[in-house]
């Protein structure tokens, strides 16, 4: 791993540390951890209702679907989404009594949602150059849209089952409504609708959306540190270890097996999608956990530890890829 990439990872940990210091010193005031006035929760709500929707709408509205490398995208998203679905089933089967009904989905996104921006972009640019970066950006353009939308639908269905209000038809209708009228899914659908018109986003609106979207990265990084200060470490490390192993080892192994063994991908395209799968947990997993008030400490710890351990696992995956399928 080059010094430039290592410096990027170090910068991420510094930003997280700053957020931890702010939370530890209680500089933003507010109520206790988990309350509605908890600063970490307030910032998470700001990200979830303002900044992330702006980023998602602008991304989908400007997406050039005609130039997307669909073969590479399928090689990544089919195994990735199937693995996340399987992890959800496993975590739901192993759920302990008294755990929130949304816990399986929160764990699934923690084990499956990678940090494609803060970590992934510098890795792709530093290792694979411009050609590899283009493939990486194509995957990133659909990464949050597909994973967050799928898990949002699953969560809302679980919540509807828990409430057990009315007949099956009413429950499904409520699930669809809560899934669509949602700060993640709705801007995606609106962006796709705007994209279908072929019209450019007006200059003023585009500038405003870009300004709001650029706040996502620094806000989420400091939010991880603040959440660590407010919620502390999880009480048990067994589940945390499973999440980190699934993210750093299991997911890239499955993407590699499908891409190399089943689809016959080789060289740079294979290396790029495997390294995307090998990325540490992204900050959107924490926003998702805070949105549904579940497992905040576990998700925060998994994000921090997977980022630190990525320094060791990334060179191993790069060495394996260079040996089996050099680019």
VENQUI-V825644 format. One record per residue. N is the residue number from 1. RES is the residue in one small letter. SS is DSSP state (h for helix, s for strand, l for the rest). PHI is phi in degrees with one decimal (* if undefined). OMEGA is omega in radians with two decimals (* if undefined). Layout:
BEGIN
N:RES:SS:PHI:OMEGA
N:RES:SS:PHI:OMEGA
END
This chain:
BEGIN
1:x:l:*:-3.09
2:x:l:-73.5:3.13
3:x:h:-62.6:-3.13
4:x:h:-60.8:3.12
5:x:h:-69.1:3.10
6:x:h:-60.2:3.12
7:x:h:-64.9:3.09
8:x:h:-62.9:3.12
9:x:h:-63.6:3.12
10:x:h:-63.4:3.12
11:x:h:-62.9:3.09
12:x:h:-62.0:3.14
13:x:h:-65.3:3.08
14:x:h:-64.9:3.11
15:x:h:-61.9:3.08
16:x:h:-62.6:3.14
17:x:h:-64.5:3.09
18:x:h:-63.3:3.08
19:x:h:-61.6:3.11
20:x:h:-63.4:3.14
21:x:h:-63.5:3.12
22:x:h:-62.2:3.12
23:x:h:-68.5:-3.13
24:x:h:-63.5:-3.14
25:x:h:-82.0:-3.13
26:x:l:55.6:-3.13
27:x:l:-67.5:3.14
28:x:l:-93.3:3.10
29:x:l:64.2:3.09
30:x:s:87.7:-3.07
31:x:l:-88.3:-3.13
32:x:l:-68.7:-3.13
33:x:l:-58.1:3.11
34:x:l:93.2:3.14
35:x:l:-81.2:-3.13
36:x:l:-67.1:-3.14
37:x:l:-100.3:3.03
38:x:s:-60.3:-3.08
39:x:h:-56.6:3.11
40:x:h:-62.9:3.12
41:x:h:-70.9:3.12
42:x:h:-62.7:3.12
43:x:h:-66.8:3.09
44:x:h:-63.1:3.10
45:x:h:-64.5:3.10
46:x:h:-61.6:3.11
47:x:h:-64.7:-3.03
48:x:h:-72.7:-3.05
49:x:h:-100.9:-3.08
50:x:h:-121.5:-2.93
51:x:h:-77.4:3.12
52:x:h:-63.2:3.08
53:x:h:-57.1:3.11
54:x:h:-62.5:3.13
55:x:h:-64.2:-3.11
56:x:h:-66.5:-3.14
57:x:h:-62.8:-3.10
58:x:h:-63.6:-3.13
59:x:h:-64.4:-3.09
60:x:h:-72.7:-3.14
61:x:h:-67.3:-3.09
62:x:l:-101.7:-3.05
63:x:l:-69.5:3.11
64:x:l:-95.8:-3.06
65:x:h:-67.8:-3.09
66:x:h:-69.5:-3.07
67:x:h:-103.5:-3.12
68:x:l:-72.1:3.11
69:x:l:-80.0:-2.96
70:x:h:-62.9:3.14
71:x:h:-63.7:3.13
72:x:h:-68.8:-3.14
73:x:h:-63.8:3.11
74:x:h:-64.5:3.14
75:x:h:-64.1:3.09
76:x:h:-91.3:-2.95
77:x:h:-74.5:3.13
78:x:h:-61.1:3.10
79:x:h:-67.3:-3.11
80:x:h:-65.8:-3.13
81:x:h:-68.3:3.08
82:x:h:-64.7:3.12
83:x:h:-64.3:3.12
84:x:h:-61.8:3.10
85:x:h:-63.8:3.12
86:x:h:-65.1:3.11
87:x:h:-61.4:3.09
88:x:h:-59.5:3.14
89:x:h:-62.2:-3.14
90:x:h:-64.3:-3.12
91:x:h:-66.5:3.09
92:x:h:-70.2:3.12
93:x:h:-65.3:-3.10
94:x:l:-94.0:-3.09
95:x:l:-60.6:-3.13
96:x:l:-89.8:3.10
97:x:l:-58.2:3.11
98:x:l:92.2:3.11
99:x:l:-73.6:3.09
100:x:l:-58.4:-3.12
101:x:l:-64.0:-3.13
102:x:l:-86.6:-3.07
103:x:h:-56.3:3.13
104:x:h:-59.3:3.13
105:x:h:-68.2:3.13
106:x:h:-63.4:3.11
107:x:h:-67.2:-3.14
108:x:h:-63.9:-3.14
109:x:h:-72.0:3.10
110:x:h:-66.1:-3.13
111:x:h:-84.3:-3.03
112:x:h:-124.4:-3.05
113:x:l:-101.9:-3.06
114:x:s:-91.5:3.11
115:x:l:-84.8:-3.02
116:x:l:-77.1:-3.09
117:x:l:-96.5:-3.03
118:x:l:-62.7:-3.14
119:x:l:-101.9:-3.02
120:x:h:-63.9:-3.10
121:x:h:-61.0:3.13
122:x:h:-64.2:3.10
123:x:h:-66.4:-3.14
124:x:h:-61.8:-3.13
125:x:h:-68.2:-3.07
126:x:h:-74.5:-3.06
127:x:h:-95.0:-2.98
128:x:h:-106.3:3.13
129:x:h:76.4:-3.02
130:x:h:-63.5:-3.11
131:x:h:-64.9:3.11
132:x:h:-67.9:3.12
133:x:h:-63.3:3.13
134:x:h:-62.8:3.10
135:x:h:-65.9:3.14
136:x:h:-59.5:-3.11
137:x:h:-64.6:3.10
138:x:h:-61.6:3.09
139:x:h:-67.4:-3.12
140:x:h:-58.9:-3.08
141:x:h:-62.4:-3.14
142:x:h:-115.4:-3.00
143:x:h:-62.4:-3.12
144:x:h:-66.1:-3.08
145:x:h:-59.2:-3.05
146:x:h:-75.4:-3.05
147:x:h:-69.3:-3.12
148:x:h:-65.5:-3.14
149:x:h:-65.3:3.14
150:x:h:-61.3:-3.08
151:x:h:-72.9:3.06
152:x:h:-63.0:3.11
153:x:h:-62.6:3.13
154:x:h:-65.3:-3.14
155:x:h:-61.0:-3.10
156:x:h:-64.4:3.08
157:x:h:-66.5:3.10
158:x:h:-62.9:3.13
159:x:h:-65.5:3.10
160:x:h:-65.4:3.09
161:x:h:-62.9:-3.12
162:x:h:-64.7:3.13
163:x:h:-72.5:3.13
164:x:l:47.7:-3.11
165:x:l:-94.5:3.06
166:x:l:77.7:-3.11
167:x:l:-82.7:-3.12
168:x:h:-59.8:3.14
169:x:h:-60.5:3.13
170:x:h:-65.6:3.13
171:x:h:-65.1:3.13
172:x:h:-65.8:3.11
173:x:h:-63.1:3.11
174:x:h:-65.4:3.11
175:x:h:-63.0:3.13
176:x:h:-61.7:-3.14
177:x:h:-61.5:-3.12
178:x:h:-68.8:3.10
179:x:h:-74.6:-3.10
180:x:h:-75.8:3.13
181:x:l:-82.3:-2.99
182:x:l:-144.4:-3.06
183:x:l:-66.5:3.03
184:x:l:-101.0:-3.02
185:x:h:-74.0:-3.07
186:x:h:-60.1:3.10
187:x:h:-64.7:3.08
188:x:h:-65.8:3.13
189:x:h:-63.6:3.12
190:x:h:-64.8:3.12
191:x:h:-65.0:3.10
192:x:h:-65.0:3.11
193:x:h:-63.4:3.11
194:x:h:-65.8:3.12
195:x:h:-59.1:-3.10
196:x:h:-65.1:3.12
197:x:h:-72.6:-3.10
198:x:l:78.2:-3.12
199:x:l:-87.2:3.04
200:x:l:-74.0:3.04
201:x:l:-70.9:3.10
202:x:l:-52.4:-2.99
203:x:h:-56.0:-3.10
204:x:h:-66.0:3.13
205:x:h:-64.6:-3.14
206:x:h:-63.9:3.12
207:x:h:-64.9:3.12
208:x:h:-64.9:3.13
209:x:h:-63.9:3.13
210:x:h:-64.8:3.12
211:x:h:-62.5:3.12
212:x:h:-68.4:-3.11
213:x:h:-66.0:-3.14
214:x:l:-69.4:3.12
215:x:h:-78.0:-3.06
216:x:h:-62.3:-3.04
217:x:h:-63.4:-3.12
218:x:h:-63.8:3.13
219:x:h:-64.3:-3.10
220:x:h:-67.9:3.13
221:x:h:-66.2:3.10
222:x:h:-67.9:3.12
223:x:h:-64.9:3.08
224:x:h:-60.1:3.12
225:x:h:-64.7:3.12
226:x:h:-62.6:3.14
227:x:h:-64.4:3.09
228:x:h:-63.2:3.12
229:x:h:-70.9:-3.06
230:x:h:-81.3:-3.03
231:x:h:-98.1:3.14
232:x:l:73.4:3.12
233:x:l:-84.3:3.11
234:x:l:-65.0:-3.08
235:x:l:-71.9:3.13
236:x:l:-123.3:-3.09
237:x:l:-100.1:-3.09
238:x:h:-64.4:-3.14
239:x:h:-66.0:3.14
240:x:h:-63.6:3.13
241:x:h:-61.5:3.12
242:x:h:-62.7:3.12
243:x:h:-63.9:-3.10
244:x:h:-67.8:3.11
245:x:h:-63.4:3.12
246:x:h:-61.3:-3.09
247:x:h:-73.6:-3.01
248:x:h:-86.3:-3.05
249:x:h:-120.1:-3.04
250:x:h:-67.3:-3.08
251:x:h:-63.2:3.11
252:x:h:-64.2:3.12
253:x:h:-64.2:-3.13
254:x:h:-71.1:3.09
255:x:h:-62.2:3.10
256:x:h:-63.9:-3.11
257:x:h:-62.5:3.14
258:x:h:-70.4:-3.10
259:x:h:-66.5:-3.07
260:x:h:-84.5:-3.03
261:x:h:-82.2:-3.06
262:x:h:-96.1:-3.05
263:x:l:-98.7:3.08
264:x:l:72.4:3.09
265:x:l:-70.2:3.10
266:x:l:-143.2:3.03
267:x:h:67.3:-3.02
268:x:h:-62.9:3.12
269:x:h:-55.2:3.11
270:x:h:-64.1:-3.10
271:x:h:-61.6:-3.10
272:x:h:-64.8:-3.08
273:x:h:-71.6:3.08
274:x:h:-67.6:3.14
275:x:h:-70.1:3.01
276:x:h:-67.1:3.11
277:x:h:-65.0:-3.09
278:x:l:-86.0:-3.10
279:x:l:-66.4:3.08
280:x:l:-69.8:-3.11
281:x:s:-59.6:-3.14
282:x:l:-86.9:-3.05
283:x:l:-68.8:3.10
284:x:h:-62.8:3.09
285:x:h:-63.4:3.12
286:x:h:-68.6:3.10
287:x:h:-60.7:3.10
288:x:h:-61.7:-3.14
289:x:h:-63.5:-3.12
290:x:h:-73.0:3.07
291:x:h:-57.8:-3.09
292:x:l:-104.0:3.02
293:x:l:53.7:-3.10
294:x:l:-147.8:2.96
295:x:l:58.0:-3.11
296:x:h:-59.1:-3.12
297:x:h:-65.0:-3.12
298:x:h:-65.7:-3.13
299:x:h:-68.4:3.12
300:x:h:-60.8:-3.13
301:x:h:-64.2:3.12
302:x:h:-62.9:3.12
303:x:h:-63.8:-3.12
304:x:h:-65.9:-3.07
305:x:h:-67.2:3.13
306:x:h:-64.9:3.11
307:x:h:-66.8:3.12
308:x:h:-66.6:-3.10
309:x:h:-70.3:3.12
310:x:h:-58.7:3.10
311:x:h:-58.4:3.13
312:x:h:-92.5:-3.08
313:x:h:-79.3:-3.11
314:x:h:-59.6:3.11
315:x:h:-61.3:3.11
316:x:h:-66.1:3.11
317:x:h:-66.1:3.12
318:x:h:-63.8:3.13
319:x:h:-66.1:3.12
320:x:h:-63.4:-3.13
321:x:h:-65.7:3.13
322:x:h:-65.6:-3.13
323:x:h:-78.3:-3.06
324:x:h:-84.7:-3.05
325:x:l:-148.8:-3.07
326:x:l:-60.7:-3.14
327:x:l:-111.3:*
END
